[in-house]
Amino acid sequence: MAIQDSKLIQNAQTKVSTGDYINVTNSDDLVISVYGTSTSFTLLFQGSLDNINYFGISGTKLSDPMAFSASTSSLSEAWEFDVSALASFRTSLTVIGNGNVTVVANIPK
């Protein structure tokens, strides 16, 4: 899978925070990878139609296509989202302890 656009949207975050957004206009799919050192965190997946108002969206865990969720609390995961109706995507770290979390978003060609 070739990558059209890639963006670091959470960079080794150690505090509750909202990540940067990635523009997904004219894109069908988005894949994110979640990694770091935290032993306890909650990461919400969010989309927007107008780059202002965000709402929860669900994605599919690549390692388990039966896992469909709007959040994760596990590291070393990749998630895929249908973003064809969205303008942007971001993540929101609502809880974190003992380490950091990094999220990279990729738009496949």
C-alpha positions in Angstrom: 0.0 0.0 0.0 1.5 3.3 -1.1 1.1 6.3 1.1 -0.3 9.6 -0.3 -0.1 11.7 2.8 1.2 11.0 6.3 1.0 13.1 9.5 2.1 12.8 13.1 -1.1 13.8 14.9 -0.1 12.9 18.5 3.7 13.1 19.3 4.8 11.2 22.4 2.0 12.9 24.4 2.2 12.4 28.2 -0.8 14.6 29.0 -4.5 14.7 28.1 -4.7 16.4 24.7 -6.4 16.8 21.4 -4.1 15.9 18.5 -3.5 17.8 15.3 -6.0 17.1 12.5 -5.3 15.6 9.1 -7.2 16.8 6.1 -9.1 13.9 4.5 -11.1 15.8 1.9 -11.2 13.7 -1.3 -9.9 10.6 0.5 -11.8 7.4 0.9 -9.7 5.7 3.6 -7.4 6.6 6.5 -5.1 4.3 8.5 -3.6 5.3 11.8 -0.9 3.6 13.9 -0.8 3.9 17.7 2.3 3.3 19.7 4.3 4.5 22.7 5.1 3.5 26.3 1.9 4.3 28.2 0.4 1.5 30.3 -3.0 3.2 30.7 -4.7 5.5 28.2 -7.9 6.1 26.3 -7.7 7.5 22.7 -10.9 8.6 21.0 -11.2 8.7 17.1 -12.9 11.8 15.8 -14.1 13.2 12.4 -15.4 16.5 11.2 -17.5 17.7 8.3 -16.3 21.4 8.7 -12.9 21.2 10.5 -14.6 22.9 13.5 -17.1 20.5 15.1 -15.8 17.0 15.8 -17.7 13.8 16.7 -16.7 10.2 17.4 -16.2 7.8 14.5 -15.5 4.1 14.5 -12.8 2.3 12.7 -11.7 -1.3 12.1 -8.6 -2.7 13.9 -6.4 -4.1 11.1 -5.2 -7.1 13.1 -8.8 -8.1 13.9 -11.4 -7.1 11.3 -14.2 -8.0 13.8 -13.0 -5.2 16.2 -14.9 -2.1 15.3 -14.6 0.8 17.8 -14.5 4.6 18.3 -11.6 4.4 20.8 -8.6 2.3 21.9 -6.6 1.7 25.0 -3.9 -0.5 23.4 -0.6 0.2 21.9 1.0 -1.3 18.8 -2.2 -1.2 16.8 -3.3 0.0 13.4 -6.9 1.2 12.6 -8.6 1.9 9.3 -11.4 4.4 8.8 -13.9 5.3 6.0 -13.4 9.0 5.8 -15.1 9.6 2.4 -17.7 11.9 3.9 -15.4 13.8 6.2 -13.2 16.9 5.9 -10.7 16.0 8.7 -9.8 13.4 11.3 -8.1 13.7 14.7 -7.6 11.8 17.9 -8.3 12.9 21.4 -6.3 11.5 24.3 -8.8 11.7 27.2 -6.8 9.6 29.8 -3.1 8.9 30.1 -0.8 7.5 32.7 2.7 6.0 32.9 4.3 6.9 29.6 3.4 8.4 26.2 1.3 7.9 23.2 2.1 8.6 19.5 -0.4 8.5 16.6 0.6 8.6 12.9 -2.2 9.1 10.3 -1.7 7.8 6.8 -3.9 8.3 3.7 -3.3 5.4 1.3 -3.2 6.0 -2.5 
